[in-house]
Amino acid sequence: MAMEYRFKPNERINELELAAKMQVSRSPIREALQRLVTEGLITFQVNRGFFCRGFDVEEILNLTDVRILLEERAVRLASEHASDLELRALFDWWQKTSAMADALSSADLTAKDEEFHMRIAKLSGNPELAKMIEGINTRIHFVRQIEVEKHRRLSTTYTEHNRIAEAMLKRDGQTASQIMGDHIRISAADATETMKEGLARIFMREA
């Protein structure tokens, strides 16, 4: 719900209404909201309560900068330390996924896209690095799904992943890292337009 902006940006979250809607008591709702605050998905203001996070281009760009650094490092480490079987499994899995990409919904393709990046993060052998990448992925999920919908028309999402997996299979971490960084930069290049489209979707839900 928070990942998909089911609440409008900066909208106050009514705990009682949410508890009634979910048919649970207020306590588990408050605990869940507090976890979402720690994950950066919502905010908390003293004496005012919980609020949906804002929808800010600068924040997305900042997260993207950090994501590039982390994922370039992750793919280098994975290329060096993952076993041959693990790298082959990643390559084969994405080959099968990309072959059926046109039949996948945008939501499913976004999930596969995120899974590809998380598989690499876990293959890096650094669980803290993987945890940081997962946290950023969660915070940019909504924008990322819009990006996938836009870029799938060019097939860039899965062709670039194929190139990354192929470079990793060859133990060419430098090339894989370069492709990874360029891949993320291209996706984020039109962040302003993507954010405008995202805002339109959020406010059209009740139209």
C-alpha positions as CSV (number, residue, x, y, z in Angstrom):
1,M,0.0,0.0,0.0
2,A,2.8,2.5,1.0
3,M,5.0,1.3,-1.9
4,E,2.2,1.9,-4.4
5,Y,1.1,5.3,-3.0
6,R,-2.4,4.2,-2.1
7,F,-2.4,7.3,0.1
8,K,-1.7,10.6,-1.6
9,P,1.7,12.2,-1.1
10,N,1.9,13.9,2.3
11,E,-1.6,12.7,3.2
12,R,-2.2,12.0,6.9
13,I,-2.9,8.3,7.6
14,N,-5.8,7.8,9.9
15,E,-4.9,4.8,12.1
16,L,-8.5,4.1,13.2
17,E,-9.9,4.1,9.7
18,L,-7.1,1.9,8.5
19,A,-7.6,-0.5,11.4
20,A,-11.3,-0.7,10.6
21,K,-10.6,-1.3,7.0
22,M,-8.1,-4.1,7.8
23,Q,-10.4,-5.5,10.5
24,V,-7.6,-5.5,13.1
25,S,-7.0,-3.6,16.3
26,R,-5.1,-0.3,16.3
27,S,-1.9,-1.8,17.9
28,P,-0.7,-3.9,15.0
29,I,-1.5,-1.0,12.6
30,R,0.7,1.3,14.7
31,E,3.5,-1.3,14.8
32,A,3.3,-1.8,11.0
33,L,3.3,2.0,10.4
34,Q,6.4,2.4,12.7
35,R,8.2,-0.2,10.6
36,L,7.3,1.6,7.4
37,V,8.8,4.8,8.9
38,T,12.1,3.0,9.5
39,E,12.0,1.8,5.9
40,G,11.5,5.3,4.6
41,L,8.0,4.6,3.1
42,I,6.0,6.9,5.3
43,T,6.9,9.7,7.8
44,F,6.0,10.5,11.4
45,Q,5.4,14.0,12.9
46,V,5.3,14.4,16.6
47,N,1.8,15.3,17.9
48,R,0.4,15.0,14.3
49,G,0.8,11.3,13.4
50,F,1.8,9.3,10.4
51,F,1.9,10.7,6.8
52,C,2.4,9.3,3.4
53,R,5.8,10.3,2.2
54,G,6.2,13.0,-0.4
55,F,6.7,12.5,-4.1
56,D,9.9,14.3,-4.8
57,V,12.1,14.3,-7.9
58,E,15.2,15.2,-6.0
59,E,14.7,12.3,-3.6
60,I,14.4,9.8,-6.4
61,L,17.5,11.2,-8.1
62,N,19.5,11.0,-4.8
63,L,18.4,7.4,-4.3
64,T,19.3,6.6,-7.9
65,D,22.8,8.0,-7.3
66,V,23.3,5.8,-4.3
67,R,21.7,2.8,-6.1
68,I,24.2,3.2,-9.0
69,L,27.2,3.1,-6.6
70,L,25.8,0.1,-4.7
71,E,24.8,-1.9,-7.7
72,E,28.0,-1.3,-9.6
73,R,29.9,-2.6,-6.6
74,A,27.5,-5.6,-6.2
75,V,27.9,-6.8,-9.8
76,R,31.7,-6.5,-9.5
77,L,31.7,-8.6,-6.3
78,A,29.3,-11.1,-7.7
79,S,31.4,-11.5,-10.9
80,E,34.4,-12.2,-8.7
81,H,33.0,-14.3,-5.9
82,A,29.9,-16.2,-7.2
83,S,30.4,-19.8,-8.3
84,D,30.3,-20.8,-11.9
85,L,27.0,-22.6,-11.2
86,E,25.5,-19.5,-9.6
87,L,26.4,-17.3,-12.5
88,R,25.1,-19.8,-15.0
89,A,21.9,-20.1,-13.1
90,L,21.4,-16.3,-13.2
91,F,22.2,-16.2,-16.9
92,D,19.8,-19.1,-17.8
93,W,17.0,-17.8,-15.5
94,W,17.1,-14.3,-17.2
95,Q,17.2,-15.9,-20.7
96,K,14.0,-17.7,-19.9
97,T,12.5,-14.6,-18.3
98,S,13.3,-12.3,-21.2
99,A,12.0,-14.9,-23.7
100,M,8.5,-14.5,-22.1
101,A,8.8,-10.9,-21.2
102,D,6.3,-9.7,-23.8
103,A,3.6,-11.9,-22.2
104,L,4.2,-10.5,-18.7
105,S,2.2,-7.7,-17.2
106,S,4.1,-4.6,-16.3
107,A,3.7,-5.4,-12.6
108,D,5.2,-8.9,-13.2
109,L,8.0,-7.6,-15.3
110,T,8.8,-5.0,-12.6
111,A,9.0,-7.9,-10.1
112,K,11.3,-9.8,-12.3
113,D,13.4,-6.7,-12.9
114,E,13.8,-6.2,-9.1
115,E,14.5,-9.9,-8.6
116,F,17.3,-9.8,-11.2
117,H,19.0,-7.0,-9.3
118,M,18.5,-8.6,-5.9
119,R,19.9,-11.9,-7.2
120,I,23.1,-10.1,-8.1
121,A,23.1,-8.3,-4.8
122,K,22.9,-11.6,-2.9
123,L,25.6,-13.1,-5.1
124,S,27.9,-10.3,-4.1
125,G,28.5,-12.2,-0.8
126,N,27.9,-9.0,1.2
127,P,24.5,-9.2,3.0
128,E,24.7,-5.6,4.2
129,L,25.1,-4.4,0.6
130,A,22.2,-6.5,-0.5
131,K,20.1,-5.1,2.4
132,M,20.8,-1.5,1.3
133,I,19.9,-2.2,-2.3
134,E,16.7,-3.9,-1.2
135,G,15.8,-0.9,0.9
136,I,16.3,1.5,-2.1
137,N,14.3,-0.8,-4.4
138,T,11.4,-0.7,-2.0
139,R,11.4,3.1,-1.8
140,I,11.6,3.6,-5.6
141,H,9.2,0.7,-6.5
142,F,6.3,2.9,-7.7
143,V,8.5,5.0,-10.0
144,R,10.4,1.9,-11.2
145,Q,7.2,0.3,-12.3
146,I,6.4,3.3,-14.5
147,E,9.9,3.2,-15.9
148,V,9.5,-0.5,-16.8
149,E,6.2,0.3,-18.6
150,K,7.8,3.0,-20.6
151,H,11.1,1.2,-21.4
152,R,9.5,-2.2,-22.2
153,R,8.5,-0.7,-25.6
154,L,12.2,-0.5,-26.4
155,S,12.9,-3.9,-24.8
156,T,15.8,-2.2,-23.0
157,T,15.0,-3.7,-19.6
158,Y,15.6,-7.3,-20.5
159,T,18.3,-6.8,-23.3
160,E,20.5,-4.9,-20.9
161,H,20.0,-7.5,-18.2
162,N,21.1,-10.1,-20.7
163,R,24.3,-8.2,-21.4
164,I,25.0,-7.9,-17.7
165,A,24.4,-11.6,-17.0
166,E,26.6,-12.5,-20.0
167,A,29.5,-10.3,-18.8
168,M,29.2,-11.8,-15.3
169,L,29.3,-15.3,-16.8
170,K,32.6,-14.3,-18.5
171,R,33.9,-13.0,-15.1
172,D,34.1,-9.5,-16.6
173,G,33.1,-7.5,-13.6
174,Q,34.3,-4.2,-15.1
175,T,32.0,-4.5,-18.2
176,A,29.1,-5.7,-16.1
177,S,29.5,-2.8,-13.7
178,Q,29.6,-0.3,-16.6
179,I,26.5,-1.7,-18.2
180,M,24.7,-1.8,-14.9
181,G,25.5,1.9,-14.2
182,D,24.5,2.9,-17.7
183,H,21.3,0.8,-17.4
184,I,20.2,2.6,-14.2
185,R,21.1,6.0,-15.5
186,I,19.1,5.5,-18.7
187,S,16.1,4.4,-16.7
188,A,16.3,7.5,-14.5
189,A,17.2,10.0,-17.3
190,D,13.6,11.2,-17.6
191,A,12.8,11.2,-13.9
192,T,10.9,14.4,-14.0
193,E,8.5,13.2,-16.7
194,T,8.1,9.8,-14.9
195,M,7.3,11.6,-11.7
196,K,4.6,13.7,-13.5
197,E,3.1,10.6,-14.8
198,G,3.2,9.0,-11.4
199,L,1.4,12.0,-9.8
200,A,-1.2,11.8,-12.5
201,R,-1.9,8.2,-11.7
202,I,-2.1,8.8,-8.0
203,F,-4.7,11.6,-8.3
204,M,-6.7,9.9,-11.0
205,R,-7.5,6.9,-8.9
206,E,-10.4,8.6,-7.3
207,A,-11.4,10.6,-10.4
